[in-house]
Structures are given as structure tokens and as C-alpha cells.
Amino acid sequence: MAAKPKERPSNLREACIAEALRVIEDAGLDALSLREVARRLGVSHQAPYKHFPSRDHILAEILTRSFDEFAAFLDQRPAGAAPPDDLRGMGQQYMTYARLHPVKYRLMFNTPMPDPDAHPEMMRNAQRAFALLRDRLTVMKLRPVGGPHRANASFDAMFVWSTLHGLASILQSDTLRTLQMSDRDLQQAISRCFARLSLALDPVD
């Protein structure tokens, strides 16, 4: 019996976005093409081009939505009674998102992005997530680095982000197995990393 042809999606644009993410999850970013998306959906190879002029455009849409989802996830943290507590909650949300959505996390922070000038909404959403961290640090009276007048919330945000990103990337890496750490050890390592960050960002009295 011949295979029943696939039913054409009622919303082709949304179906293309969802299928493109599945291609990346299944076979990696290098396997993504509009032709492959069309093949999986059972539509003509030209159909996705009605909504996305190129592969970069569908990738930019995935990233735009991922950054928006990521920023919203950070915003959902329990409100801290004090700025340092709130910052710690933001860091915990960061690590939780990286664990729950590893493919989207790697797309946002470990892969080349499409041309930012061609996709301004993608960049606005990416900058919003960084601004959440920077704005939280802005209201914290931290010890200056490099002299009494060298406080800079953007640089401090870069320090926090690079620490969390490094930890999240290590936890997703196969090389983590070389450390032969138990799950309990890993949890202690994460807690210790947060404790060290807290010391580095200890506000002045």
C-alpha cells in the first residue's frame, strides 16, 4: 500500500519554524536548509521560500524567539528581597534555562548568528536579556575595579555572564566526563561557583 501523503500544514510559516528547530535538534545546525525543512513537511521545496528568503532568515526567527523566551524566563525568577538575592535568582534561572533548553541555549550563545544588521529584532531581543543583568548590577554599589571611579555595570555584567556561560557550557560538554565527578559533586561545584560570584559582587557598605 502506498504511503499516505502528508497533510499540508494549515500554518506553513509556523510549521517551518518548528521543523527547522527539529532539524537542528536531530542533526545539528549544519543540516538545516529550507529544502530539508520542506522535505520533512512534505511540501514543495519552494514552499518555505514564501515565508523565509533564506536559511539565515529562518534561523534568525528561531533565535529571535529563543532570546525572547530566555529573557522572559529570567524575568520569571522569584523577586529577591535585596539586589544580591535577586541577582542570585537570575543566575539560577540562567542555569535552569540552559539545562532545560540545551539546543536553544547553544544556538543563542555558542553558534555564529545571522547578520545583525539584517535582523534587528533578533538583536533587540538578545540585548534585552543582557540588559536585565546589567540593570540589576547598576543598582548595586559594588567595589570599583581599577580605581575609585571605574565602576561599570556593563563590564560587571560581562563578568557574571562569562562565568555563568562557561559553567553552563561545561555542564553540556562531553569533556565534563573527564573530571569523573558525581552528580552530587557537580551540584556542589555549581553552588560553589555561585558563592564565589557572590563574594566577587559583594556590595560595599
Secondary structure, DSSP 8 states (H G I E B T S, - for coil): ---------SSHHHHHHHHHHHHHHHH-GGG--HHHHHHHHTS-TTGGGGT-SSHHHHHHHHHHHHHHHHHHHHHTS---SSHHHHHHHHHHHHHHHHHH-HHHHHHHHSS----GGG-HHHHHHHHHHHHHHHHHHHTS-B--SSSTT---HHHHHHHHHHHHHHHHHHHHSGGGGGG---HHHHHHHHHHHHHHHHHHT-B--
